[in-house]
Amino acid sequence: MSDNDRMIRLETDMAYLQDMVRELNDIVAQQQAMLTKLEKQNESLNKRIEDMDTEARPNRRPPHY
């Protein structure tokens, strides 16, 4: 294999690797956006659960006291 053939092979491999890195970066960015969205939903649901729990157990005595 000549030096020119090796150089072409290296450049080709480098182009494929750069493309793969771009694709992986896009996937990571999408996953981060989804994670952020899910974290917000989780916080919202936790707050709703806390609010429901507070409503279910008011801080007053039952009427028979």
C-alpha positions in Angstrom: 0.0 0.0 0.0 1.5 3.3 -1.0 1.7 6.4 1.1 -1.0 8.0 -1.0 -3.4 5.1 -0.5 -2.7 5.2 3.3 -3.4 8.9 3.4 -6.7 8.5 1.5 -7.7 5.7 3.8 -6.9 7.8 6.9 -8.8 10.8 5.5 -11.8 8.5 4.7 -11.7 7.0 8.2 -11.5 10.5 9.7 -14.5 11.6 7.7 -16.6 8.7 9.0 -15.5 9.3 12.5 -16.4 13.0 12.4 -19.8 12.1 11.0 -20.3 9.5 13.8 -19.2 12.1 16.5 -21.8 14.6 15.1 -24.5 12.0 15.2 -23.6 11.0 18.7 -23.6 14.6 19.8 -27.1 15.1 18.3 -28.3 12.0 20.2 -26.8 13.3 23.5 -28.4 16.7 23.0 -31.8 15.1 22.4 -31.4 12.9 25.5 -30.4 15.9 27.6 -33.5 17.8 26.4 -35.7 14.8 27.2 -34.0 14.4 30.6 -34.7 18.0 31.4 -38.3 17.7 30.4 -38.7 14.5 32.6 -37.1 16.2 35.6 -39.6 19.1 35.3 -42.5 16.6 35.0 -41.2 14.7 38.0 -40.9 17.9 40.1 -44.5 18.8 39.1 -45.8 15.4 40.0 -44.0 15.4 43.3 -45.5 18.8 44.2 -49.0 17.5 43.2 -48.5 14.5 45.4 -47.4 16.6 48.3 -50.4 19.0 47.8 -52.8 16.0 47.7 -51.2 14.6 50.9 -51.6 17.9 52.7 -55.2 18.2 51.6 -55.9 14.6 52.8 -54.4 15.3 56.2 -55.5 18.8 57.3 -53.8 20.2 60.4 -57.0 20.3 62.5 -58.6 18.0 65.0 -61.4 15.7 64.0 -64.9 17.0 65.0 -65.3 14.5 67.8 -62.6 16.1 70.0 
